[in-house]
Amino acid sequence: MTLTIDLKPSSTPKAVEEREALKAVGGFGQIFSDHMVTIRYTEGKGWHDAVLEAYGPVSLDPAASVLHYGQEIFEGLKAFRTADGQIVSFRPDANAARFNRSAARMAMPELPEDLFLAAIDALVTVDREWVPEGEGRSLYLRPFMFATQVGLGVNSPSKEYLFMLIAGPAGSYFAGGVKPVTVWLSEDYVRAVKGGTGEAKCGGNYAASFLAQAQAVEQGCDQVVWLDGVDHKYVEEMGSNNLYFVYGTGAEARLMTPALTGSLLPGITRDSLLKVAADLGIPAEEGTISVEQWRDGVAAGEITEVFGCGTAAVVTPLGRVKGKDGEFAIGDGEPGPVTLRIREALLDIQTGKAPDLHHWLRKIA
Ligand SMILES: *Cc1c(COP(=O)(O)O)cnc(C)c1O
């Protein structure tokens, strides 16, 4: 790595009592730590001016490209306090690699993987007191990059970018215990099509999803389930989670997750669970499932549990499925045993309670 991060610690970090009170609030994405990292990119010059400094607003020219044409990508990952008092980040190399795949798709410059990791290490080290302790709690890290070149020309991508990294304490998503969610099958809107940007973690995908999510809420549902963009028939994802279907029960249980056809976001939790399942002796494969097969499979007792997975909420059971043609329940309203077992197994690795067989933890402090 040629670039080093210039450390300029805040002169006004939060007092201990205030910080501890903020950490105790729990929730997600509302509270931020004392510092942030910024790194600039200019075509011809490359990445430069890497700085760790006090968290605060950025100043942008009104004609900055991102504000008009939406060239923006992001990542989400977590740092945990392990049982033996270490602070680790979970698979940051996988996030670095995906960040660069997103960058390539959005015609943005790639950030060297070691610089991505150095930014995370630097921020978590300086803000280590912001990493909460306790079951299911973590410091959520949000790396992102956007186009800053001034000008409204649309014929070429921006020549200037800003990479930023911010962080904030995250409580357990399910404060009162894991509860199954009700989902809405989105038939009016699609999230992504092959050849589009569905595989990239770009802000625009979210902008395009909010209307469908609002429709789900109007229908009394918690989350939207995305179907394929061509036939509106095959199940792809849930909100910003990948999905897993559990077939059978007990020693016969096996898992299936929709294959990465080009329109799904390749989740790192999804990938981790394929390996965790194998470690637990639960067969897990990638496949295809239509809404009809889902409904019939549940009715026949073949599909016994369904859950979503992603960094923020880890594993979320699905309890009810609602669509234009009616609704059906999965299970008895309680999270299923395979869902809970797989959730626990992943959390145990993340918090150092179980051995890190796949070398997923990166020690920071
Ligand atoms: C981020 C995201 C996921 C989950 O990815 P993880 O790496 O597991 O957090 C799934 N689907 C979408 C659409 C996402 O944006």
Ligand as a Chemical Component Dictionary entry (heavy atoms), coordinates in Angstrom:
data_LIG
# 
_chem_comp.id                   LIG 
_chem_comp.type                 NON-POLYMER 
_chem_comp.pdbx_formal_charge   0 
_chem_comp.three_letter_code    LIG 
# 
loop_
_chem_comp_atom.comp_id 
_chem_comp_atom.atom_id 
_chem_comp_atom.alt_atom_id 
_chem_comp_atom.type_symbol 
_chem_comp_atom.charge 
_chem_comp_atom.model_Cartn_x 
_chem_comp_atom.model_Cartn_y 
_chem_comp_atom.model_Cartn_z 
_chem_comp_atom.pdbx_ordinal 
LIG C1 C1 C 0 -26.577 -5.915  1.188  1  
LIG C2 C2 C 0 -27.666 -6.735  0.562  2  
LIG C3 C3 C 0 -27.868 -8.089  0.877  3  
LIG C4 C4 C 0 -27.116 -8.806  1.971  4  
LIG O1 O1 O 0 -25.744 -8.817  1.789  5  
LIG P1 P1 P 0 -24.789 -9.112  3.020  6  
LIG O2 O2 O 0 -23.435 -9.047  2.433  7  
LIG O3 O3 O 0 -25.131 -10.469 3.523  8  
LIG O4 O4 O 0 -25.059 -8.055  4.035  9  
LIG C5 C5 C 0 -28.849 -8.785  0.195  10 
LIG N1 N1 N 0 -29.619 -8.181  -0.738 11 
LIG C6 C6 C 0 -29.461 -6.884  -1.057 12 
LIG C7 C7 C 0 -30.345 -6.295  -2.092 13 
LIG C8 C8 C 0 -28.485 -6.119  -0.423 14 
LIG O5 O5 O 0 -28.346 -4.822  -0.733 15 
# 
loop_
_chem_comp_bond.comp_id 
_chem_comp_bond.atom_id_1 
_chem_comp_bond.atom_id_2 
_chem_comp_bond.value_order 
_chem_comp_bond.pdbx_ordinal 
LIG C1 C2 SING 1  
LIG C2 C3 SING 2  
LIG C2 C8 DOUB 3  
LIG C3 C4 SING 4  
LIG C3 C5 DOUB 5  
LIG C4 O1 SING 6  
LIG O1 P1 SING 7  
LIG P1 O2 DOUB 8  
LIG P1 O3 SING 9  
LIG P1 O4 SING 10 
LIG C5 N1 SING 11 
LIG N1 C6 DOUB 12 
LIG C6 C7 SING 13 
LIG C6 C8 SING 14 
LIG C8 O5 SING 15 
# 
